[in-house]
Amino acid sequence: MNNPPHIHLQLVSDPIYLSGARELIAAVSRRLGFNEEACGQIALAVDEALCNIIRHGYDKRKDAPIWLNLWPSVDGQPGLTLVIEDEAKQVDVEQIKGRDLEEVRPGGLGVHIIREVMDVARFEKREKAGMRLTLQKRRPLEPAKGGA
């Protein structure tokens, strides 16, 4: 994104802040016109991404930086774009995938959930350290009111 984010949040990788990040994203999504179901899905995707950064990227360290940036559109259309960045260990983006849904056990569904509920979920390595996750969700256009 070439223009500065409308929201720029820096937090440390302590799970205590996850609920606040979820609430912020859900509230902003609501203000941007998403319905309650979509707000919950967007907040869940962000929560899963942050949990994965803390658990896998930072090996549960509680003092490492995470940045969350938000823009209120997707390529000029109604929606939102979120970019989450960290300085955690880099991973091959081809290796980032959810586990097989047929395998019944707890955990391992974060990436699957993120990709399922968002229109775009793009993982990439940052230049010097860490990863970047770009999430996009388009807002459905309201049907025309009235009729001819």
C-alpha positions in Angstrom: 0.0 0.0 0.0 1.4 3.4 -1.0 -0.7 5.5 1.4 -0.2 5.5 5.1 -2.4 3.2 7.1 -5.5 4.7 8.8 -4.6 2.6 11.9 -1.1 1.6 12.9 -0.8 -0.5 16.0 2.3 -1.9 17.6 2.0 -4.4 20.3 4.3 -6.9 22.0 3.9 -10.6 21.6 2.1 -11.1 24.9 -1.2 -13.1 24.6 -2.8 -10.8 27.1 -3.3 -8.2 24.3 -5.0 -10.6 21.9 -8.5 -9.8 23.1 -7.9 -6.1 22.7 -6.7 -6.5 19.2 -9.7 -8.7 18.3 -12.1 -6.1 19.8 -10.5 -3.3 18.0 -10.6 -5.1 14.6 -14.2 -6.1 15.1 -15.3 -2.6 16.1 -13.5 -1.0 13.1 -14.9 -3.6 10.8 -18.4 -2.8 12.1 -17.8 0.9 11.5 -16.7 0.1 7.9 -20.1 -1.5 7.2 -19.4 -5.2 7.6 -22.2 -7.3 9.1 -21.7 -9.0 12.5 -20.8 -12.3 11.0 -18.1 -10.8 8.8 -16.8 -8.7 11.8 -16.4 -11.9 13.8 -14.7 -13.6 10.9 -12.2 -10.8 10.4 -11.4 -10.6 14.1 -11.0 -14.4 14.2 -8.6 -14.3 11.3 -6.5 -11.6 13.0 -6.5 -13.5 16.3 -5.3 -16.7 14.6 -2.6 -14.8 12.8 -1.4 -13.1 16.0 -1.5 -16.4 17.9 0.6 -18.1 15.2 3.2 -15.3 15.4 3.4 -15.6 19.1 3.4 -19.4 19.3 5.4 -20.4 16.3 7.3 -17.3 15.1 8.4 -16.1 18.5 8.3 -19.4 20.4 6.0 -17.9 23.0 8.3 -14.9 23.8 6.2 -12.1 25.3 8.4 -9.1 24.5 8.8 -9.2 20.7 7.2 -6.6 18.3 4.1 -7.1 16.1 2.7 -4.4 13.9 -0.8 -4.3 12.6 -1.8 -1.8 9.9 -5.3 -1.2 8.5 -6.6 0.5 5.4 -10.4 0.9 4.9 -10.6 -0.4 1.4 -9.4 -3.1 -1.0 -8.0 -1.7 -4.2 -10.3 1.3 -3.9 -13.4 -0.8 -3.3 -15.4 -1.0 0.0 -13.7 -3.4 2.4 -10.5 -3.5 4.5 -6.9 -4.4 4.1 -4.8 -5.5 7.1 -1.0 -6.0 7.1 0.5 -7.8 10.1 4.3 -7.8 10.3 6.8 -9.2 12.8 10.5 -9.8 13.3 10.0 -13.5 14.1 11.8 -16.4 12.4 11.2 -16.5 8.7 9.5 -19.5 7.1 9.2 -20.7 3.6 5.8 -19.4 2.5 5.1 -22.6 0.6 5.3 -24.4 4.0 2.5 -22.3 5.5 -0.6 -24.3 5.3 -3.3 -25.6 7.6 -3.4 -29.3 8.5 -5.7 -31.8 6.8 -9.2 -31.2 8.0 -9.8 -35.0 8.1 -7.2 -35.2 10.9 -9.3 -34.9 14.1 -7.2 -33.2 16.8 -7.0 -29.8 18.5 -5.0 -27.1 16.9 -3.5 -26.5 13.6 -6.5 -24.8 12.0 -5.4 -21.2 12.1 -4.1 -20.9 8.6 -7.1 -22.8 7.2 -9.4 -20.4 9.1 -7.5 -17.3 7.9 -7.7 -18.4 4.2 -11.3 -19.5 4.5 -12.7 -16.3 5.9 -10.6 -13.7 4.1 -10.7 -12.9 0.4 -6.9 -12.6 0.3 -4.3 -14.0 2.7 -0.8 -13.5 1.4 2.2 -14.6 3.4 5.7 -13.2 2.5 9.1 -12.8 4.0 10.1 -9.3 5.0 13.4 -8.0 3.6 15.6 -8.3 6.7 13.7 -10.3 9.3 10.3 -11.6 10.0 7.1 -12.2 8.0 4.3 -10.1 6.5 0.7 -11.2 6.2 -1.6 -9.2 4.0 -5.3 -9.9 4.6 -8.1 -8.4 2.6 -11.9 -8.6 2.9 -14.2 -7.0 0.4 -17.5 -5.7 1.7 -20.5 -6.8 -0.4 -22.2 -3.8 -2.1 -25.7 -3.1 -0.7 -28.5 -3.9 -3.1 -30.1 -0.9 -4.8 -33.0 0.4 -2.8 -36.3 1.0 -4.4 -37.1 0.0 -7.9 -38.2 1.3 -11.2 
